[in-house]
Amino acid sequence: MRVTNRFALGEDVRRAIVNAKREWSMGNPFGYLRRHEGYELSNVVRTGPGSKLWECYVGRAHRGAASAAGRRRLVLWEDSGQIKRIFFSGDHYRRSSWYEITG
């Protein structure tokens, strides 16, 4: 998996990271996060008891798209009550498009 620093990503991605972490720390009161059910990260993250993957959208879809959400996703890996790793994809349908975010 490719790795990138959060400062190398766009402002909307950095804002989504802050919002997702804040939402997670408050217990997801606004429903900003949802359980990530995809298999795209299965070769990187092994979830077990006490471990969850939380997903949120980054930005909006292009004009005319059927869904307002678009393809860009952010995934938080929670393990034992802590965020262990964060992942981003510009096209979450493609397994090769995922990055682990550092920094």
C-alpha positions as CSV (number, residue, x, y, z in Angstrom):
1,M,0.0,0.0,0.0
2,R,1.2,3.5,-0.8
3,V,1.8,5.9,2.0
4,T,1.3,9.7,1.9
5,N,1.5,12.6,4.4
6,R,-1.7,14.4,5.1
7,F,-0.1,17.7,4.1
8,A,0.4,16.3,0.6
9,L,-3.3,15.9,0.2
10,G,-5.9,18.6,-0.6
11,E,-7.5,20.9,1.9
12,D,-10.8,19.0,1.7
13,V,-9.1,15.7,2.7
14,R,-7.4,17.4,5.7
15,R,-10.7,18.9,6.7
16,A,-12.4,15.5,6.4
17,I,-9.7,13.9,8.6
18,V,-10.3,16.5,11.3
19,N,-14.1,16.2,11.1
20,A,-14.0,12.4,11.1
21,K,-11.7,12.2,14.2
22,R,-13.9,14.8,16.0
23,E,-17.1,12.8,15.1
24,W,-15.5,9.6,16.2
25,S,-14.3,11.0,19.5
26,M,-17.9,12.3,20.2
27,G,-19.4,8.9,19.5
28,N,-20.7,9.7,16.0
29,P,-23.6,11.9,17.1
30,F,-24.2,13.4,13.6
31,G,-23.9,10.1,11.7
32,Y,-21.0,11.4,9.7
33,L,-19.3,8.0,10.0
34,R,-20.6,4.7,8.9
35,R,-19.1,1.2,9.1
36,H,-16.8,0.4,6.2
37,E,-18.0,-2.9,4.7
38,G,-15.8,-3.1,1.7
39,Y,-12.9,-5.5,1.0
40,E,-10.5,-3.0,-0.4
41,L,-8.4,-2.8,2.8
42,S,-8.6,-6.5,3.7
43,N,-5.0,-7.1,2.7
44,V,-3.8,-4.3,5.0
45,V,-6.1,-4.3,8.0
46,R,-7.1,-7.4,9.9
47,T,-10.1,-6.5,12.1
48,G,-10.8,-8.6,15.1
49,P,-12.7,-8.2,18.4
50,G,-12.7,-4.6,19.5
51,S,-11.7,-3.4,16.0
52,K,-13.8,-1.5,13.5
53,L,-13.4,0.4,10.2
54,W,-15.3,3.7,10.0
55,E,-15.9,5.4,6.6
56,C,-16.8,8.9,5.6
57,Y,-17.1,10.7,2.3
58,V,-14.6,13.3,1.2
59,G,-16.0,16.2,-0.8
60,R,-18.9,15.9,-3.2
61,A,-19.4,14.1,-6.5
62,H,-19.0,15.9,-9.8
63,R,-21.9,17.7,-11.3
64,G,-24.4,15.4,-12.9
65,A,-23.4,12.3,-10.8
66,A,-26.2,10.0,-9.7
67,S,-25.0,10.2,-6.1
68,A,-23.9,13.3,-4.2
69,A,-21.2,11.3,-2.3
70,G,-18.7,10.7,-5.1
71,R,-15.9,8.1,-5.0
72,R,-13.5,9.7,-2.5
73,R,-13.4,8.0,0.9
74,L,-11.6,8.2,4.2
75,V,-11.4,5.2,6.5
76,L,-10.5,5.2,10.2
77,W,-9.3,2.0,11.8
78,E,-10.4,1.8,15.4
79,D,-8.8,-0.8,17.5
80,S,-9.2,-1.1,21.3
81,G,-10.9,2.3,21.5
82,Q,-8.2,4.2,19.6
83,I,-7.7,5.3,16.0
84,K,-4.7,3.3,14.9
85,R,-4.5,4.2,11.2
86,I,-6.2,6.4,8.6
87,F,-6.7,5.5,4.9
88,F,-7.8,7.6,1.9
89,S,-8.9,6.7,-1.6
90,G,-9.7,8.9,-4.6
91,D,-11.6,6.0,-6.1
92,H,-12.7,3.6,-3.4
93,Y,-13.9,1.0,-5.9
94,R,-10.3,0.4,-7.0
95,R,-8.1,-1.5,-4.5
96,S,-4.9,0.1,-5.8
97,S,-6.2,3.6,-5.1
98,W,-5.8,3.5,-1.3
99,Y,-3.2,5.4,0.6
100,E,-2.3,5.1,4.3
101,I,-2.1,8.7,5.7
102,T,0.8,9.5,8.0
103,G,1.7,12.7,9.9
